[in-house]
């Protein structure tokens, strides 16, 4: 399985920040495929609270039969893109140990 090399893969952070939804370069797509798999089984996911209006984050348990998704009350995101950015930031930290200290939009 491919692994994330923070030094090499850092170049894809800005690409994702500019376009979190849609077609991505092969390098970013490889990175996203890796980030979408969590070896611990816990997975950060988006939850739409109001269609096209509000999103929050949740964490799925390793075994989906073990319990419900743990839903966070905040922050509440007003765009899917902004919520996707936060998921990306959390998954990056989980896989690399590094924080991305950039807002979704400057």
C-alpha positions in Angstrom: 0.0 0.0 0.0 1.1 3.5 -0.7 2.1 5.7 2.2 2.0 9.5 2.6 5.3 11.2 2.5 4.5 14.6 4.1 7.5 16.3 2.5 6.7 15.1 -1.0 2.9 15.2 -0.7 2.6 18.6 0.9 2.4 20.0 -2.7 -1.2 18.7 -3.0 -2.5 20.6 0.0 -3.1 23.8 -1.9 -4.6 22.0 -4.9 -7.2 20.5 -2.6 -7.8 23.7 -0.7 -8.6 25.5 -4.1 -10.8 22.7 -5.4 -12.0 20.2 -2.7 -14.7 18.8 -4.9 -14.3 17.7 -8.5 -11.5 16.2 -10.6 -8.1 16.1 -9.1 -4.6 15.5 -10.4 -3.4 11.9 -10.2 -1.1 12.8 -7.3 -3.8 14.3 -5.2 -6.2 11.5 -6.0 -3.5 9.0 -4.8 -3.2 11.0 -1.6 -7.0 11.1 -1.1 -7.3 7.4 -1.6 -4.7 6.8 1.2 -6.3 9.4 3.5 -9.7 7.8 3.1 -8.5 4.6 4.7 -7.8 4.6 8.4 -6.1 1.5 9.7 -7.6 2.1 13.2 -11.1 1.8 11.7 -12.2 5.2 12.9 -13.2 7.4 10.0 -14.0 11.1 10.0 -17.0 11.7 7.8 -19.3 14.6 6.7 -22.8 14.7 7.9 -25.3 17.0 6.1 -27.7 18.4 8.7 -29.7 20.6 6.3 -29.5 19.8 2.6 -27.3 22.3 0.8 -27.0 24.4 3.9 -25.3 22.9 7.0 -22.6 20.2 7.5 -21.0 18.9 10.6 -18.3 16.2 11.1 -18.7 12.8 12.7 -16.6 9.7 13.5 -17.6 6.2 12.4 -16.6 3.4 14.8 -14.3 0.7 13.5 -17.1 -1.8 13.3 -20.2 -0.1 12.1 -22.3 -2.5 14.0 -20.7 -1.5 17.3 -22.6 1.8 17.6 -23.7 4.9 16.0 -21.6 7.6 14.3 -20.4 10.1 16.9 -21.6 13.5 15.6 -19.9 16.7 16.6 -22.1 19.7 17.4 -19.6 22.2 16.1 -18.2 23.6 14.1 -21.1 23.9 11.7 -20.0 24.4 8.1 -22.1 26.5 5.7 -20.6 25.0 2.6 -19.7 21.4 1.7 -16.3 22.7 0.4 -15.4 24.2 3.7 -16.4 20.9 5.5 -14.4 18.9 3.1 -11.4 21.1 3.8 -11.7 20.4 7.6 -12.0 16.6 6.9 -8.8 16.9 4.8 -7.0 18.8 7.5 -7.9 16.2 10.2 -7.0 13.2 8.0 -3.7 14.9 7.1 -2.9 15.3 10.8 -3.9 11.7 11.4 -1.6 10.3 8.7 1.4 12.7 9.1 1.2 14.1 12.6 1.3 17.6 11.1 -1.3 20.3 11.4 -2.4 22.4 8.4 -2.8 25.9 9.8 -4.6 27.4 6.8 -8.2 28.5 6.6 -10.4 27.2 3.8 -10.3 30.6 2.0 -8.0 33.5 2.7 
